[in-house]
């Protein structure tokens, strides 16, 4: 058994139009793969939004609704495998509207108010479903298996999730859809059984002693599984049961969106900057420790005694951890602006000055960072 840090996104929190499952909330979504037009159903009504007589004004979208909306966007080709929403020109849908430097999908609008699925909503769902899938994969690793024969969704929320859309999203391991079932309020049922049946209580106590708890926070492969599960449905696992019945569109909006004036995702922007011809002092990449930035005219030794080539200066190191080296950037005054692309609140930079701790972390010890593959750019 393990606990996955999914956060509150599946409950409608951290979603732009999210709300709890209450009357008026969108709970079911379908998007036509040809016209890209949506239809939906709200809690408290049995008819769909395109049926005659539907006159309900939706109040927001709940957890099951956002899961289906994201999965339907992937099925309709509005969303690529990386989770990027395409623009109107790339998708052929005027419902994909620009919002800042990204795009959003307009699910509903009455002229004065609208419900959008934003790029931020997609990222929140990706993080939540990646954590859930990574936890399941850790349990599969513990059991020594790569596939499962059935999946049981417990809890009140699990009773309202569409198994098909959960699989398309990559929330759960791939399994035949008829073997993905709901157990309802399993904790409540178990508590009642234990209170009413002494023999059942003894079986529960025996079972509890046999459970092995897997700590996701320290599991060596959690990060690996988590990153791979960010793709929709997954970057590595093939999902054979899903692909046998459903064909996911092969679309990619990174380069297309950039060519039409919209900003590509951060990874694409970094790659473009790394490939752009520039002066030797413009950027430097590093893998592991020590970190390095540019602008050194002659060879010298860094803080750990390692010789650095001309044009590069390494930073000082703190004591490394068991898994990753801990590092603290010591930026020369000659570098105009430096952006650390491995995000960490303990580091901030200003023009012409050395490292300045932010207000929240002033006086704190340098944090251990996994800096392999990160890039330092002078802007």
C-alpha positions in Angstrom: 0.0 0.0 0.0 1.1 3.6 -0.6 -0.2 7.1 -0.6 0.1 9.3 -3.7 0.5 13.0 -3.3 -2.2 13.9 -5.8 -3.3 17.2 -4.2 -6.8 18.7 -4.5 -7.0 19.1 -8.3 -9.3 16.0 -8.7 -11.7 17.6 -6.2 -12.0 20.8 -8.3 -9.5 22.8 -6.4 -6.6 24.5 -8.3 -8.9 24.5 -11.4 -9.9 27.9 -12.9 -13.6 27.1 -12.9 -13.4 24.2 -10.4 -15.9 23.6 -7.7 -17.1 20.7 -5.5 -19.6 18.2 -6.8 -22.8 20.1 -6.3 -25.9 20.9 -8.4 -25.0 22.9 -11.4 -21.4 21.6 -11.7 -20.4 20.0 -15.0 -19.8 16.4 -14.4 -19.7 14.8 -17.8 -18.1 16.1 -21.0 -18.0 15.0 -24.6 -16.2 16.7 -27.5 -17.0 15.9 -31.1 -13.7 14.8 -32.8 -14.7 16.4 -36.1 -16.4 19.7 -35.2 -14.5 20.0 -31.8 -17.8 21.2 -30.3 -18.5 20.2 -26.7 -21.6 19.0 -24.9 -21.9 18.4 -21.2 -24.1 17.3 -18.4 -24.4 18.9 -15.0 -25.2 17.5 -11.6 -28.9 17.6 -11.0 -29.9 17.0 -14.6 -30.2 13.9 -16.8 -30.1 15.7 -20.1 -27.1 16.9 -22.1 -26.4 20.5 -23.0 -27.3 19.9 -26.7 -30.7 18.3 -25.9 -33.9 20.2 -26.4 -35.1 21.8 -23.1 -31.6 22.2 -21.6 -31.7 25.6 -19.9 -29.4 25.1 -16.9 -26.6 27.6 -16.4 -23.5 25.7 -15.2 -21.8 27.0 -12.1 -18.4 25.4 -12.7 -16.7 22.1 -13.2 -16.1 19.3 -10.6 -13.4 16.7 -10.5 -15.0 14.1 -12.7 -15.9 16.8 -15.2 -12.4 18.1 -15.5 -11.0 14.6 -15.9 -13.4 13.9 -18.8 -12.8 17.4 -20.3 -9.0 16.8 -20.5 -9.4 13.3 -21.8 -11.9 14.4 -24.5 -9.6 17.2 -25.5 -6.8 14.6 -26.1 -9.2 12.4 -28.0 -10.4 15.3 -30.2 -6.8 16.4 -31.1 -7.1 19.7 -29.1 -4.4 18.6 -26.7 -1.1 16.9 -27.6 0.6 14.2 -25.6 2.7 16.7 -23.7 -0.4 18.4 -22.4 -0.1 21.5 -24.6 -3.4 23.1 -25.9 -3.2 24.0 -29.5 -4.3 27.4 -31.0 -7.3 28.0 -33.2 -5.2 27.8 -36.4 -3.5 24.5 -35.4 -6.6 22.7 -34.1 -9.2 24.2 -36.5 -11.5 25.2 -33.6 -12.4 28.8 -32.6 -13.0 27.5 -29.1 -9.2 27.4 -28.6 -8.7 31.0 -27.5 -5.4 32.7 -26.6 -5.0 33.5 -23.0 -1.7 35.2 -22.2 1.1 33.2 -23.6 -0.9 29.9 -23.9 -4.3 28.8 -25.1 -7.5 27.7 -23.4 -10.5 25.7 -24.5 -13.9 27.4 -24.1 -16.3 24.8 -22.7 -19.2 27.0 -22.2 -20.1 30.7 -22.6 -23.3 32.8 -22.4 -21.6 36.1 -23.6 -21.2 37.5 -20.1 -19.5 34.5 -18.4 -17.5 31.5 -19.6 -16.1 28.3 -18.4 -12.6 27.6 -19.8 -10.2 24.7 -19.5 -6.9 26.6 -19.3 -3.3 25.5 -19.7 -2.9 25.8 -16.0 -5.8 23.4 -15.4 -4.2 20.9 -17.7 -0.9 21.1 -15.8 -2.7 20.7 -12.4 -4.4 17.6 -13.7 -1.1 16.3 -15.1 0.6 16.6 -11.8 -2.2 15.0 -9.9 -2.6 12.0 -12.3 1.1 11.6 -12.5 1.4 11.2 -8.8 -1.5 8.7 -8.7 -0.1 6.6 -11.6 3.4 6.7 -10.1 2.1 5.3 -6.8 0.4 2.5 -8.7 3.6 1.7 -10.6 5.5 1.6 -7.3 3.1 -1.1 -6.0 3.5 -3.0 -9.3 7.3 -2.8 -8.9 6.9 -4.1 -5.4 4.9 -7.0 -6.7 7.3 -7.6 -9.7 4.7 -7.1 -12.4 4.3 -4.7 -15.4 0.6 -5.1 -16.1 -2.5 -5.6 -14.0 -5.6 -7.7 -14.8 -8.1 -5.4 -13.0 -8.4 -2.0 -11.2 -10.8 -1.2 -8.4 -11.6 2.4 -7.7 -12.6 3.0 -4.1 -14.1 6.0 -2.4 -17.1 8.2 -3.3 -15.0 10.0 -6.0 -14.0 6.7 -7.6 -17.7 5.8 -8.1 -18.1 8.8 -10.4 -15.0 8.5 -12.5 -15.3 7.2 -16.1 -12.9 4.2 -16.4 -12.4 5.0 -20.1 -11.5 8.7 -19.5 -9.3 7.8 -16.6 -7.4 5.4 -18.8 -7.0 7.9 -21.6 -5.7 10.4 -19.2 -3.2 7.9 -17.8 -4.6 8.1 -14.2 -4.7 4.4 -13.7 -2.7 1.4 -15.1 -3.9 0.0 -18.4 -6.5 -2.8 -18.0 -9.5 -4.1 -19.8 -12.3 -1.5 -19.3 -14.7 -4.2 -18.1 -12.2 -5.0 -15.3 -12.1 -1.4 -14.1 -14.8 -1.3 -11.4 -15.8 0.9 -8.4 -16.0 -0.4 -4.8 -17.9 2.7 -3.6 -17.2 3.8 0.0 -14.9 0.9 0.8 -13.6 2.5 4.1 -17.2 2.9 5.4 -18.2 -0.6 4.3 -15.2 -2.1 6.0 -15.8 -0.2 9.2 -19.4 -1.4 9.4 -18.3 -5.0 8.7 -15.6 -4.8 11.4 -18.2 -3.5 13.9 -20.9 -6.0 13.2 -18.8 -9.2 12.6 -16.1 -10.4 15.1 -14.8 -13.0 12.6 -14.5 -10.3 9.9 -12.7 -8.0 12.3 -10.1 -10.8 13.0 -9.6 -11.2 9.2 -9.1 -7.4 8.9 -6.5 -7.4 11.7 -4.6 -10.3 10.0 -4.7 -8.5 6.6 -3.4 -5.3 8.1 -0.3 -7.0 9.5 0.5 -8.4 6.0 0.4 -5.0 4.3 3.8 -3.6 3.2 3.8 0.2 3.2 5.7 1.9 0.3 6.9 5.4 1.1 6.5 7.4 -2.1 8.6 10.3 -0.7 11.7 8.2 -0.5 11.0 5.5 -3.1 14.0 5.6 -5.6 11.9 5.2 -8.7 9.0 7.5 -7.8 10.5 10.5 -9.7 11.1 8.4 -12.7 7.6 7.1 -12.8 6.2 10.5 -12.1 8.0 12.2 -14.9 7.0 9.5 -17.4 3.4 9.7 -16.4 3.2 13.4 -17.2 2.5 12.6 -20.8 -1.1 11.8 -21.8 -1.6 8.9 -21.3 2.1 7.9 -20.7 5.5 8.5 -22.2 6.8 4.9 -21.9 4.1 2.5 -21.0 2.3 1.3 -24.1 -1.3 0.9 -22.8 -2.1 -2.0 -25.1 -5.8 -2.4 -24.0 -6.5 1.3 -24.7 -4.7 1.4 -28.1 -6.5 -1.8 -29.2 -9.9 0.1 -29.1 -9.0 3.8 -29.3 -6.7 5.7 -31.6 -5.2 8.8 -30.1 -4.4 11.7 -32.5 -0.8 12.2 -33.2 -0.6 16.0 -32.8 2.1 18.3 -31.5 1.6 22.0 -30.9 5.0 23.1 -29.7 6.5 24.0 -33.0 3.2 24.8 -34.6 2.2 27.2 -31.9 5.6 28.9 -32.0 5.3 29.5 -35.7 1.9 31.2 -35.3 3.1 33.7 -32.7 2.2 31.8 -29.5 4.9 30.8 -27.0 6.0 27.2 -27.0 6.2 25.3 -23.7 9.3 26.0 -21.5 11.2 22.9 -22.6 10.9 24.0 -26.3 11.9 27.6 -25.5 15.0 26.3 -23.7 16.0 24.0 -26.5 15.6 26.9 -29.0 17.8 29.2 -27.0 20.4 26.5 -26.5 20.6 25.9 -30.3 20.7 29.6 -31.2 24.2 30.8 -32.3 25.6 33.2 -29.7 28.8 34.5 -28.2 30.8 32.0 -26.0 29.7 33.8 -22.9 25.9 33.7 -23.6 25.1 30.3 -22.0 26.6 27.2 -20.5 25.1 23.9 -19.7 26.1 21.6 -16.8 25.4 18.1 -15.8 25.8 17.2 -12.2 28.3 19.2 -10.1 30.0 21.6 -10.1 27.7 24.1 -11.8 29.4 26.4 -14.3 28.7 29.7 -16.0 30.6 31.6 -18.6 33.1 34.5 -18.7 36.5 33.4 -17.4 39.6 34.4 -19.5 42.1 31.8 -18.3 42.2 28.3 -16.7 41.8 28.2 -12.9 40.7 25.8 -10.2 37.3 25.8 -8.7 36.3 25.5 -5.1 36.7 21.7 -5.1 40.0 21.8 -6.9 38.8 20.9 -10.3 40.5 22.7 -13.3 38.1 24.8 -15.3 38.7 25.5 -19.0 38.9 29.1 -20.2 35.5 30.7 -20.7 33.9 28.8 -17.8 33.8 29.3 -14.0 32.5 26.8 -11.6 30.7 27.6 -8.4 31.4 26.5 -4.9 29.8 23.4 -3.5 28.3 22.6 -0.2 28.3 19.1 1.3 26.6 16.7 -1.2 23.6 14.5 -0.3 23.5 10.8 -0.9 21.6 11.2 -4.2 22.3 14.7 -5.5 25.0 17.3 -5.0 24.0 20.3 -3.1 25.2 23.5 -4.8 25.2 27.2 -4.2 25.7 29.6 -7.1 28.4 32.2 -6.7 27.7 34.5 -9.7 30.5 36.8 -10.9 29.7 40.4 -11.1 30.7 40.5 -14.7 27.7 38.4 -15.7 24.7 40.7 -16.5 21.8 38.5 -15.7 21.6 34.8 -14.9 18.5 32.6 -14.8 18.7 29.3 -13.0 16.3 27.0 -14.9 16.1 24.5 -12.1 13.5 26.3 -10.0 14.4 26.8 -6.4 13.1 29.6 -4.1 16.5 29.8 -2.2 18.2 31.4 -5.2 17.5 34.8 -6.7 19.6 37.0 -8.9 19.8 40.7 -9.7 21.9 42.6 -12.2 25.5 43.2 -11.2 25.2 41.5 -7.8 26.0 38.2 -6.4 23.5 35.7 -5.1 20.8 37.4 -2.9 18.6 35.1 -0.8 14.9 35.8 -1.2 13.0 37.1 1.8 11.5 33.8 2.6 14.8 31.9 2.6 17.2 34.5 3.9 19.5 32.7 6.3 18.4 29.3 5.2 20.9 26.6 4.2 21.3 25.9 0.5 18.9 23.3 -0.7 20.0 20.0 -2.3 19.1 20.2 -6.0 19.2 17.7 -8.8 21.1 19.9 -11.3 21.8 17.3 -13.9 20.7 18.6 -17.3 19.8 22.1 -16.1 21.0 25.1 -18.0 22.2 28.5 -16.9 21.5 31.3 -19.5 22.6 34.9 -19.6 19.8 37.0 -20.9 
